[in-house]
Structures are given as structure tokens and as C-alpha cells.
Amino acid sequence: MTTDYTMTIREMCDAFQVTPRTLRFYEAKELLFPIREGQKRLFTHRDRARLKLILRGKRFGFSLEEIRQLLDLYNMGDAQQTQLTRTYEIAQDRLRDMEQQRDELTKAIDDLKEQMSWGEKMIASLDEPKKAAE
């Protein structure tokens, strides 16, 4: 299989587990540039590589604008040094954000468990039969 072959929108959807609407959206946002033959879209190796990076960036929480900027840096002519450096900087920021969110979520989970434990004890105490002398 060579890298020169093109894929239809259906083949792209199947290969990347996305919808046709997603591909058209990324095309409208000028993130993908399929070859147009009438109503038909043909995606090149470059489009496939870009889609893979788009999906990875989205999974990591990068904005579409950040992804666009990173993809635009590919052709800087510096062996992708600028692109890789900027990607690393954005990834560092995103990792910090994700770790902070994880820490906040861990605290919220611990607080909820504590409240549920208290509630469980309260329910159990209310279920106990009252002694006649009390």
C-alpha cells in the first residue's frame, strides 16, 4: 500500500471512527483539504496524517485553534522544530490543567465518600428501634 492513494469520506469514517459530518466540519474549519471531484471528497495521505493529529489533539483537550496553529507550523522549513517546540509547550500547559482537574476531582470524590459515609450512619441510626425507656 502506497501513501499516494486517496480515501473516500466513507473510508475515512471507517478508518478513523468519525462521522461524515465531522470530516466536513474539519474541512470547513480549514483543518483538512480533501480533493474535490464534484460532490465527492478524496482524502490524501496528508489529510489522513492531519486527521490523526486533530483527533489526538482533541483527545488531549487542545482547542481547534491550537490544533490549527500547530498544523500550520508543519511547513516552516525547519524540520518541524518550531512545530514540535510549540506542541510541547501547549502539551505542558494542558498536562498541568489536567493534573489540576484530576486533583480537584479526587478531592470532590473523597468529600462525597465522606458525606455518604455520614449519611449511611445517620440512616442506620434512624432505622434502629427506639427503646421504650427513651
VENCOR-V455379 format. One record per residue. N is the residue number from 1. RES is the residue in one letter. SS is DSSP state (~ for helix, > for strand, _ for the rest). NEAR is the number of other ideal C-beta (glycine too) atoms within 8 Angstrom. D_FIRST is the distance of its C-alpha to the first C-alpha in whole Angstrom. Layout:
BEGIN
<<N:RES:SS:NEAR:D_FIRST> <N:RES:SS:NEAR:D_FIRST>>
END
This chain:
BEGIN
<<1:M:_:3:0> <2:T:_:4:4> <3:T:_:5:7> <4:D:_:5:9> <5:Y:_:7:8> <6:T:_:7:11> <7:M:>:9:12> <8:T:>:10:16> <9:I:~:10:19> <10:R:~:7:18> <11:E:~:9:15> <12:M:~:15:16> <13:C:~:13:19> <14:D:~:7:17> <15:A:~:8:15> <16:F:~:10:18> <17:Q:_:5:21> <18:V:_:9:22> <19:T:_:6:24> <20:P:~:8:24> <21:R:~:6:27> <22:T:~:9:26> <23:L:~:17:23> <24:R:~:8:26> <25:F:~:8:28> <26:Y:~:11:26> <27:E:~:12:25> <28:A:~:6:29> <29:K:_:8:30> <30:E:_:7:27> <31:L:_:11:25> <32:L:_:12:22> <33:F:_:6:22> <34:P:_:12:19> <35:I:>:8:20> <36:R:>:7:22> <37:E:>:6:23> <38:G:_:4:26> <39:Q:_:2:26> <40:K:>:7:22> <41:R:>:11:20> <42:L:>:11:17> <43:F:>:16:15> <44:T:_:10:13> <45:H:~:8:11> <46:R:~:7:15> <47:D:~:12:16> <48:R:~:13:14> <49:A:~:8:15> <50:R:~:11:19> <51:L:~:15:19> <52:K:~:9:18> <53:L:~:11:21> <54:I:~:13:23> <55:L:~:10:23> <56:R:~:8:24> <57:G:~:11:27> <58:K:~:10:28> <59:R:~:6:28> <60:F:_:8:30> <61:G:_:7:32> <62:F:_:11:32> <63:S:_:5:33> <64:L:~:9:31> <65:E:~:6:33> <66:E:~:10:32> <67:I:~:14:28> <68:R:~:11:29> <69:Q:~:9:31> <70:L:~:15:28> <71:L:~:11:25> <72:D:~:7:27> <73:L:~:11:28> <74:Y:~:8:24> <75:N:~:5:25> <76:M:~:9:29> <77:G:_:3:28> <78:D:_:6:29> <79:A:_:3:26> <80:Q:_:9:26> <81:Q:~:8:29> <82:T:~:9:31> <83:Q:~:11:28> <84:L:~:8:28> <85:T:~:8:32> <86:R:~:11:32> <87:T:~:9:30> <88:Y:~:8:32> <89:E:~:8:35> <90:I:~:11:34> <91:A:~:9:33> <92:Q:~:8:36> <93:D:~:8:38> <94:R:~:11:36> <95:L:~:8:36> <96:R:~:8:40> <97:D:~:9:40> <98:M:~:9:38> <99:E:~:8:41> <100:Q:~:8:44> <101:Q:~:8:43> <102:R:~:8:42> <103:D:~:8:46> <104:E:~:8:47> <105:L:~:8:46> <106:T:~:8:47> <107:K:~:8:50> <108:A:~:8:50> <109:I:~:8:49> <110:D:~:8:52> <111:D:~:8:54> <112:L:~:8:54> <113:K:~:8:54> <114:E:~:8:57> <115:Q:~:8:58> <116:M:~:8:57> <117:S:~:8:59> <118:W:~:8:62> <119:G:~:8:62> <120:E:~:8:62> <121:K:~:8:65> <122:M:~:8:67> <123:I:~:8:66> <124:A:~:8:67> <125:S:~:7:70> <126:L:~:6:71> <127:D:~:5:70> <128:E:_:6:73> <129:P:_:3:76> <130:K:_:5:79> <131:K:_:5:82> <132:A:_:4:85> <133:A:_:3:87> <134:E:_:4:84>>
END
